[in-house]
Amino acid sequence: MEAASFFCPPRRTKKDTADSRKQLLINSMIIMKNTFMILVLSLLFVSCKQEIKPADIAKLNGYWEIEKVVFDKGEEKAYGMNENFDFFQIKGNKGTRTKVMAQLDGTFLTTDTFEDVSVRFTDKGTFLDYKTDYAKWSEELISISDETFVVKNDQNKEYHYKKTGPINILNDGKETK
């Protein structure tokens, strides 16, 4: 008799079967709940992306400094006070970006080096296409307001900019432009 029970599975009672069904139902509900949460979060993520319109591009004009960089794995590098700024001058969908250096008297030093910028609207997003004599590259314009903008490059680094202007630390009474 003992040898036979070794080969035969134990008998299940009605209570064991009911408990198994109950556990299966609970597991199914957990899976459905998790699937629903993933779906909701995905929709929320997709719908939160700002739609950038051609009229928003004029907001790029002016002096901007990098506030922080967010790397592809989520790490952040915050920037304190910057010596160098980006000066954008765009009319329509074309313009330039020039690196400038703030001076203590509220002026900016600039070089003759600049990048041509073209704004490109696609169904996948809005892109800033840069071109110099030596290179071409693009950055996706993620968001823009009067005070901030965010671009993402092809290495998935997000550059967060904030609007800036001249700083007159010398306080020599001259008005800065």
C-alpha positions in Angstrom: 0.0 0.0 0.0 2.8 2.4 0.8 4.5 1.8 -2.5 1.3 2.7 -4.4 0.9 6.0 -2.6 4.4 6.9 -3.6 3.5 6.9 -7.3 0.0 8.3 -6.9 -0.6 12.0 -6.3 -2.5 12.9 -3.2 -6.2 13.2 -3.5 -7.5 16.8 -3.7 -10.5 17.7 -1.7 -13.2 20.1 -2.8 -11.7 22.7 -0.4 -8.3 22.3 -2.0 -9.8 22.9 -5.5 -11.7 25.9 -4.3 -8.6 27.4 -2.7 -6.6 26.8 -5.9 -9.3 28.5 -8.0 -9.4 31.4 -5.5 -5.6 31.8 -5.7 -5.7 31.7 -9.5 -8.4 34.4 -9.5 -6.3 36.6 -7.2 -3.2 36.2 -9.4 -5.2 37.1 -12.5 -6.6 40.2 -10.8 -3.0 41.3 -9.8 -1.8 40.8 -13.4 -4.7 42.8 -14.8 -4.1 45.6 -12.2 -0.4 45.8 -13.1 -1.2 45.8 -16.8 -3.7 48.6 -16.3 -1.2 50.7 -14.4 1.4 50.3 -17.1 -1.1 51.3 -19.7 -2.2 54.4 -17.7 1.4 55.5 -17.0 2.3 55.0 -20.7 -0.6 57.2 -21.8 0.3 59.8 -19.3 3.9 59.9 -20.4 3.0 60.2 -24.1 0.3 62.8 -23.5 2.6 65.0 -21.3 4.9 65.9 -24.2 4.5 69.6 -25.1 3.3 70.3 -28.6 5.6 73.0 -30.0 4.1 75.4 -32.5 5.9 77.6 -35.0 5.0 80.7 -32.9 6.9 79.2 -29.9 10.2 79.4 -31.8 10.5 83.1 -31.3 10.9 82.4 -27.6 14.4 81.0 -28.3 15.7 84.5 -29.2 18.1 85.8 -26.6 20.7 84.7 -24.0 20.4 81.2 -22.4 22.6 79.4 -19.9 22.6 75.6 -19.2 21.0 74.9 -15.9 21.5 71.2 -15.8 22.1 68.1 -18.0 20.1 64.9 -17.5 22.0 61.9 -18.8 20.3 58.9 -20.5 20.3 56.8 -17.2 18.7 59.6 -15.2 21.8 61.1 -13.5 21.9 64.9 -13.4 24.7 67.4 -13.5 23.7 70.8 -12.2 25.5 73.9 -13.4 26.1 76.8 -11.1 26.9 80.2 -12.5 28.1 79.9 -16.1 30.6 82.1 -17.8 29.5 81.1 -21.3 26.0 81.6 -22.6 24.3 80.7 -25.9 22.8 83.5 -27.9 20.0 82.5 -30.2 18.9 84.8 -33.0 16.1 83.1 -35.1 13.7 84.6 -37.6 11.1 82.2 -39.0 12.8 78.8 -39.0 16.4 79.9 -39.6 19.0 81.7 -37.5 22.2 81.3 -35.6 23.5 80.2 -32.2 26.6 82.0 -30.9 28.6 81.3 -27.8 29.2 84.4 -25.8 31.0 85.2 -22.6 29.5 87.5 -19.9 31.7 90.4 -18.8 31.6 92.1 -15.4 30.3 95.4 -16.9 27.2 93.7 -18.4 28.5 93.3 -21.9 29.3 90.1 -23.7 32.5 89.0 -25.5 31.7 87.2 -28.7 33.7 85.5 -31.4 33.0 85.2 -35.1 32.2 81.5 -34.5 28.6 80.6 -34.7 26.3 77.8 -35.8 23.6 78.0 -38.4 20.3 76.8 -36.9 17.3 75.5 -38.8 14.0 74.5 -37.1 12.4 71.4 -38.5 8.8 70.3 -37.6 8.0 66.6 -38.1 5.3 64.2 -36.9 7.9 62.9 -34.4 8.7 66.3 -32.9 10.4 69.6 -33.4 14.2 69.6 -34.1 16.9 72.2 -34.1 19.4 71.3 -36.9 22.8 72.8 -36.4 25.4 73.3 -39.1 29.0 74.6 -39.2 31.7 74.3 -41.8 32.9 71.1 -40.0 29.8 69.3 -38.6 26.0 68.8 -38.7 23.9 67.6 -35.9 20.3 67.8 -34.5 18.7 68.2 -31.1 15.0 67.5 -30.4 13.2 70.5 -28.8 11.3 68.9 -25.9 9.7 71.9 -24.3 9.9 75.7 -24.4 8.5 78.6 -22.4 9.5 82.2 -22.0 12.0 81.3 -19.2 13.2 77.7 -20.0 13.7 75.2 -22.8 14.9 71.6 -23.0 16.6 69.9 -25.9 17.7 66.2 -26.3 20.6 65.2 -28.4 21.3 61.9 -30.2 23.0 60.5 -27.0 19.7 61.0 -25.1 21.2 63.8 -23.0 18.7 66.4 -22.1 20.0 70.0 -21.8 17.9 72.2 -19.6 18.4 75.9 -20.3 17.2 79.0 -18.5 16.9 82.5 -19.8 19.6 84.9 -18.7 20.8 88.4 -19.5 23.6 90.8 -18.9 25.0 91.1 -15.3 26.6 94.4 -14.2 28.7 93.4 -11.2 30.8 96.6 -11.4 27.8 98.7 -10.7 29.4 101.6 -12.6 26.0 103.3 -13.2 25.9 102.3 -16.8 22.8 100.7 -18.0 23.3 97.2 -19.5 21.7 96.3 -22.8 
